[in-house]
């Protein structure tokens, strides 16, 4: 099974800050990685697919990069509405998918 | 617009079977997607439980495979989850979801989630 290691587990930042989350796969998954945002009491929402493609309607301050085993998710300028938990998710062997442990993002 | 809605008991006794149904509107489950279940224990991360393809082929998380059954009911446009011999560790919000595999390989629609508590 492919394991996803996401870090940090929690993060506190100020409005306007650049925020970076990393995700590492236990084996090469090419660009088979998605990023989701989950707000309390809600289902996750897709932000980035195939490691770097912005989902339609998602603000351009969100971006993703990486391939192979190492991936990065970035918010270029943190906004108050970005407070949420973020998850990476691999899909090397559809439909089997695994998620990272999540990164809880708070406003400082 | 595709909508998914979970239904089922919110409380299940230990050692019994958890049964949930996901009603789908806005799309026929008989056409080309995976229909799956994902759960989230309180305060924890997301775990894929399993999925069923529109043909009826099933795929399960190896860690749960011995206890999970997912099935389709195309006449009602719904799919179901059964998880046997539950314990407190199975307490979670259960989401039903649609997984794409058409070059856009992600979960694009989710139900609102339903909390199932395992307790006597």
Contacts between the chains, C-beta under 8 A, distances in Angstrom:
chain1	res1	chain2	res2	distance
A	1	B	62	6.6
A	32	B	105	7.0
A	34	B	105	7.7
A	34	B	106	4.7
A	34	B	107	8.0
A	36	B	107	7.9
A	38	B	46	8.0
A	42	B	112	8.0
A	43	B	95	5.8
A	43	B	97	7.9
A	43	B	110	3.6
A	43	B	111	6.9
A	43	B	112	6.4
A	43	B	113	5.8
A	44	B	46	6.9
A	44	B	107	7.4
A	44	B	110	6.6
A	46	B	106	5.3
A	46	B	107	6.9
A	46	B	108	6.6
A	49	B	104	6.5
A	49	B	105	7.3
A	49	B	106	4.9
A	50	B	105	7.5
A	87	B	45	6.8
A	87	B	46	6.0
A	89	B	46	7.7
A	89	B	106	7.6
A	89	B	107	7.8
A	91	B	105	4.9
A	91	B	106	7.3
A	94	B	34	7.4
A	94	B	99	7.3
A	94	B	101	5.2
A	94	B	105	5.9
A	95	B	34	4.3
A	95	B	36	6.4
A	95	B	51	4.1
A	95	B	53	7.6
A	95	B	59	5.1
A	95	B	99	5.2
A	95	B	101	6.9
A	96	B	48	6.9
A	96	B	59	6.2
A	96	B	61	7.4
A	97	B	48	4.9
A	97	B	99	7.5
A	97	B	107	7.8
A	98	B	48	6.6
A	99	B	45	5.8
A	99	B	46	4.3
A	99	B	47	7.3
A	99	B	48	7.4
A	100	B	45	7.4
A	101	B	45	5.0
A	102	B	45	4.7
A	102	B	46	7.6
